[in-house]
């Protein structure tokens, strides 16, 4: 059977972990609750708005529109892919002059992305990111 939906909500795992990494709680966004997604959406919107101001320099735009996703598992890869889709489609429709400033980086501690999946999926993912 098919399940129709209007909004996809990420809700992977039971507990958010920062792996005791200093600064994560203060500077990172998590993806466990609806409120988390709302905070991320608000922050990304604010960053595009700030980058579009006429007073923003090239360096400001590059800094403001550099996004880092940490985690090469299913959630991290999906978040990075969705962010890339948003930036490459929706955001560019609203802010076409900012395209060259957008940078998305996916960071993983292991050698492969999606390491629990088939090697061909991991390889394809590495080519994309």
Phi, psi and omega in degrees: 000158178257144175242115179276146179211155178258329185226136175259128180245127176282130178210066184264136176079173184254333186220136175282136179234135175255006178052030180056030179277122181301136176091345184295311182300326183277334190238353185251162174250144179251168181230067179240325186240160177302322179298326177298314179297322178295320178297317180296313180300316179297317181295316180296319177299314179300319181296318177295322178296315179296320181292336182274353180295143181296340180275351180287131178275171176302317180297320177300312182298317178299317181291314183294328185254025172259116183247139178236127175249126181256125178122115182263020175273188183304317182291312180299316180295318179295318179297315179297319180294317179293322177296318178297319177298314180299312183293323183279346181239285186298310183295322181292329175297322182274328185228065186299332182283354183262358185310312185292347183264348184281130177221129178240124181242132177250121183249136179221147180279337182268180180281337185233147169277151180049050187296339180275356180263175176304142183304326181294325177291317178299317181296315179298319179297319178297324179292325181287318184256000000 
